[in-house]
């Protein structure tokens, strides 16, 4: 199931004056995390497409262009590692950010060998999340 969210509320004061635009694909199976991430990205000015797993994300990615992909690491059907590899095979310039609550050292060690642009660890602060998104988008430019 694909959900989309277009910003309809004025931005949070911490993001005022720093409005961004673009399309972001979010693959996350945890409903609470998905809702927080999509709401915050909407406040930042992005159009957000939401999916439940990596296979749905890949299917949508192949049909639509995105400026950034945010993916949970541990999801059913296709995990974030596999999704990242498949996206980078098709579109090497599209930044991919992993979101995970898994062990930091283990994930970072593995990320060195994968085409991951960035990793953000759950639980994360919204300012850290915002900075990670902005930095990932700068990689595309």
PyMOL commands that set and color helices and strands:
alter all, ss='L'
color gray80, all
select helices_A, chain A and resi 13-15+31-44+54-63+80-90+104-111+126-140
alter helices_A, ss='H'
color red, helices_A
select strands_A, chain A and resi 3-5+23-27+47-51+68-72+95-100+118-121
alter strands_A, ss='S'
color yellow, strands_A
deselect
rebuild
show_as cartoon
